[in-house]
Amino acid sequence: MKTSRAVTKRHLPTSPFKAPAPPPPVERFEVNDRVTHDKYGLGMVIGVDEAAVLVDFGPQKVRIATPFAKLEKL
């Protein structure tokens, strides 16, 4: 069984191909930020950790880990 590579290959300066685009910056959230999520809808951030945020979506509270793929600040 092959293992997947966690890191991408580095770009050589002499390569004829374009360098890959840098990853987008990780969005920062603070307590009381209004957010929206593709699955859960509108909510409010009630807790912030360096690896995740805790969001209150009304009927449920959800911990969402980084990189916050479907979470957007309003």
N, CA, C and O of each residue as an XYZ file, in Angstrom:
296
protein
N       0.833     -1.168      0.000
C       0.000      0.000      0.000
C       0.889      1.245      0.000
O       1.844      1.332      0.772
N       0.576      2.187     -0.851
C       1.343      3.422     -0.927
C       0.827      4.417      0.103
O      -0.370      4.473      0.385
N       1.734      5.190      0.652
C       1.323      6.258      1.558
C       1.261      7.553      0.771
O       2.057      7.776     -0.141
N       0.318      8.399      1.126
C       0.199      9.675      0.420
C       1.212     10.658      0.977
O       1.594     10.582      2.144
N       1.630     11.556      0.151
C       2.588     12.575      0.577
C       1.833     13.721      1.235
O       0.895     14.272      0.659
N       2.244     14.068      2.427
C       1.593     15.155      3.147
C       2.037     16.512      2.618
O       1.279     17.481      2.662
N       3.250     16.576      2.126
C       3.774     17.835      1.617
C       3.839     17.786      0.096
O       4.030     16.723     -0.493
N       3.682     18.919     -0.517
C       3.779     18.980     -1.968
C       5.244     19.122     -2.360
O       6.091     19.489     -1.547
N       5.513     18.829     -3.599
C       6.889     18.954     -4.083
C       7.273     20.424     -4.151
O       6.439     21.286     -4.431
N       8.537     20.696     -3.892
C       8.995     22.076     -3.941
C       9.191     22.507     -5.392
O       9.422     21.677     -6.271
N       9.098     23.787     -5.625
C       9.259     24.357     -6.956
C      10.712     24.766     -7.154
O      11.272     25.504     -6.343
N      11.310     24.293     -8.219
C      12.687     24.654     -8.524
C      12.716     25.944     -9.330
O      11.895     26.120    -10.230
N      13.639     26.850     -9.030
C      13.692     28.121     -9.753
C      13.992     27.955    -11.241
O      13.659     28.837    -12.031
N      14.611     26.844    -11.640
C      14.936     26.637    -13.049
C      13.818     25.919    -13.806
O      13.967     25.631    -14.994
N      12.723     25.633    -13.146
C      11.614     24.918    -13.777
C      10.929     25.792    -14.816
O      10.769     26.992    -14.596
N      10.517     25.210    -15.962
C       9.815     25.989    -16.970
C       8.342     26.218    -16.616
O       7.651     26.973    -17.299
N       7.869     25.580    -15.567
C       6.468     25.710    -15.170
C       6.310     26.809    -14.131
O       7.259     27.152    -13.426
N       5.110     27.356    -14.043
C       4.833     28.414    -13.076
C       4.873     27.852    -11.660
O       4.559     26.685    -11.424
N       5.263     28.700    -10.742
C       5.263     28.306     -9.331
C       3.822     28.203     -8.855
O       2.977     28.988     -9.285
N       3.525     27.251     -7.977
C       2.151     27.149     -7.477
C       1.780     28.378     -6.652
O       2.633     29.006     -6.024
N       0.509     28.702     -6.667
C       0.041     29.866     -5.919
C       0.185     29.605     -4.423
O      -0.025     28.480     -3.969
N       0.540     30.624     -3.657
C       0.666     30.423     -2.211
C      -0.707     30.139     -1.607
O      -1.714     30.616     -2.130
N      -0.768     29.378     -0.524
C      -2.066     29.083      0.082
C      -2.689     30.352      0.646
O      -1.971     31.243      1.101
N      -4.021     30.445      0.622
C      -4.665     31.650      1.154
C      -4.457     31.730      2.665
O      -4.330     30.699      3.325
N      -4.421     32.933      3.214
C      -4.214     33.063      4.660
C      -5.409     32.499      5.427
O      -6.549     32.572      4.970
N      -5.125     31.940      6.595
C      -6.191     31.386      7.429
C      -6.962     32.540      8.050
O      -6.372     33.447      8.637
N      -8.294     32.500      7.917
C      -9.122     33.579      8.449
C      -9.139     33.526      9.972
O      -9.198     32.447     10.561
N      -9.086     34.691     10.604
C      -9.091     34.787     12.055
C     -10.503     35.108     12.524
O     -11.162     35.986     11.968
N     -10.964     34.401     13.541
C     -12.282     34.636     14.111
C     -12.132     35.086     15.552
O     -11.187     34.699     16.239
N     -13.072     35.908     16.009
C     -13.101     36.380     17.381
C     -14.470     36.080     17.964
O     -15.432     35.852     17.230
N     -14.553     36.082     19.289
C     -15.828     35.847     19.962
C     -16.819     36.926     19.526
O     -16.452     38.091     19.373
N     -18.058     36.534     19.332
C     -19.188     37.383     18.894
C     -19.157     37.728     17.407
O     -19.935     38.576     16.970
N     -18.286     37.101     16.617
C     -18.324     37.290     15.163
C     -19.532     36.545     14.603
O     -19.808     35.413     15.002
N     -20.243     37.174     13.689
C     -21.354     36.519     12.996
C     -20.757     35.754     11.825
O     -19.945     36.300     11.078
N     -21.155     34.485     11.658
C     -20.595     33.635     10.611
C     -21.720     32.878      9.907
O     -22.846     32.796     10.398
N     -21.380     32.332      8.749
C     -22.293     31.468      8.028
C     -21.532     30.207      7.627
O     -20.336     30.247      7.338
N     -22.251     29.092      7.616
C     -21.671     27.799      7.279
C     -22.569     27.148      6.239
O     -23.792     27.276      6.309
N     -21.971     26.446      5.266
C     -22.744     25.823      4.193
C     -23.749     24.811      4.719
O     -24.843     24.696      4.168
N     -23.411     24.081      5.761
C     -24.288     23.026      6.274
C     -25.196     23.506      7.410
O     -26.372     23.145      7.453
N     -24.656     24.322      8.339
C     -25.385     24.690      9.544
C     -26.112     26.021      9.469
O     -27.015     26.264     10.269
N     -25.753     26.889      8.539
C     -26.433     28.172      8.389
C     -25.751     29.286      9.156
O     -24.529     29.301      9.296
N     -26.571     30.241      9.666
C     -26.052     31.406     10.374
C     -25.745     31.067     11.821
O     -26.449     30.278     12.450
N     -24.683     31.674     12.344
C     -24.320     31.422     13.729
C     -23.440     32.515     14.282
O     -23.101     33.479     13.595
N     -23.069     32.340     15.568
C     -22.207     33.300     16.246
C     -21.085     32.541     16.945
O     -21.317     31.518     17.589
N     -19.862     33.060     16.806
C     -18.701     32.434     17.434
C     -18.789     32.671     18.944
O     -18.928     33.807     19.395
N     -18.705     31.570     19.727
C     -18.762     31.698     21.181
C     -17.464     31.255     21.852
O     -17.299     31.422     23.061
N     -16.548     30.692     21.072
C     -15.269     30.285     21.626
C     -14.225     30.182     20.531
O     -14.522     29.761     19.413
N     -12.995     30.572     20.862
C     -11.915     30.546     19.882
C     -10.726     29.801     20.484
O     -10.319     30.057     21.617
N     -10.184     28.878     19.702
C      -9.006     28.123     20.079
C      -8.034     28.272     18.915
O      -8.441     28.689     17.831
N      -6.766     27.942     19.110
C      -5.823     28.074     17.996
C      -6.068     27.026     16.913
O      -5.623     27.203     15.779
N      -6.774     25.930     17.243
C      -7.017     24.868     16.271
C      -8.470     24.782     15.836
O      -8.777     24.045     14.899
N      -9.385     25.515     16.487
C     -10.800     25.395     16.161
C     -11.579     26.585     16.715
O     -11.068     27.373     17.511
N     -12.831     26.692     16.270
C     -13.752     27.676     16.831
C     -15.027     26.951     17.242
O     -15.400     25.944     16.640
N     -15.688     27.466     18.266
C     -16.963     26.923     18.716
C     -18.034     27.910     18.291
O     -17.994     29.086     18.655
N     -19.005     27.411     17.506
C     -20.022     28.282     16.932
C     -21.398     27.837     17.405
O     -21.716     26.647     17.394
N     -22.221     28.813     17.825
C     -23.601     28.550     18.236
C     -24.500     28.808     17.031
O     -24.617     29.941     16.564
N     -25.133     27.744     16.532
C     -26.026     27.860     15.386
C     -27.491     27.816     15.810
O     -28.350     27.448     15.009
N     -27.790     28.183     17.046
C     -29.165     28.157     17.535
C     -29.470     26.834     18.211
O     -29.226     26.689     19.409
N     -29.999     25.861     17.474
C     -30.344     24.589     18.116
C     -29.137     23.744     18.501
O     -29.279     22.811     19.291
N     -27.964     24.037     17.973
C     -26.782     23.236     18.293
C     -25.520     24.086     18.312
O     -25.443     25.143     17.685
N     -24.531     23.590     19.054
C     -23.214     24.225     19.099
C     -22.245     23.276     18.434
O     -22.216     22.086     18.745
N     -21.441     23.807     17.508
C     -20.551     22.975     16.703
C     -19.123     23.490     16.815
O     -18.872     24.692     16.727
N     -18.186     22.553     17.012
C     -16.760     22.886     17.013
C     -16.246     22.646     15.598
O     -16.347     21.533     15.082
N     -15.704     23.671     14.974
C     -15.216     23.586     13.599
C     -13.706     23.787     13.616
O     -13.211     24.820     14.068
N     -12.986     22.799     13.123
C     -11.526     22.831     13.132
C     -10.979     23.604     11.933
O     -11.668     23.789     10.929
N      -9.728     24.051     12.055
C      -9.074     24.733     10.943
C      -8.915     23.760      9.802
O      -8.738     22.573     10.076
N      -8.962     24.143      8.591
C      -8.833     25.468      7.998
C     -10.149     26.175      7.742
O     -10.187     27.074      6.901
N     -11.242     25.816      8.428
C     -12.540     26.477      8.322
C     -13.032     26.531      6.883
O     -13.377     27.600      6.380
N     -13.063     25.380      6.223
C     -13.356     25.296      4.798
C     -14.697     25.911      4.424
O     -14.771     26.639      3.434
N     -15.752     25.649      5.174
C     -17.083     26.119      4.775
C     -17.603     27.239      5.668
O     -18.787     27.570      5.618
N     -16.739     27.820      6.475
C     -17.129     28.865      7.410
C     -16.656     30.221      6.917
O     -15.483     30.397      6.589
N     -17.585     31.189      6.865
C     -17.246     32.529      6.396
C     -17.741     33.568      7.388
O     -18.817     33.432      7.970
N     -16.939     34.602      7.567
C     -17.311     35.715      8.441
C     -18.267     36.650      7.695
O     -18.074     36.916      6.509
N     -19.273     37.137      8.373
C     -20.218     38.081      7.754
C     -19.853     39.507      8.060
O     -20.540     40.429      7.619
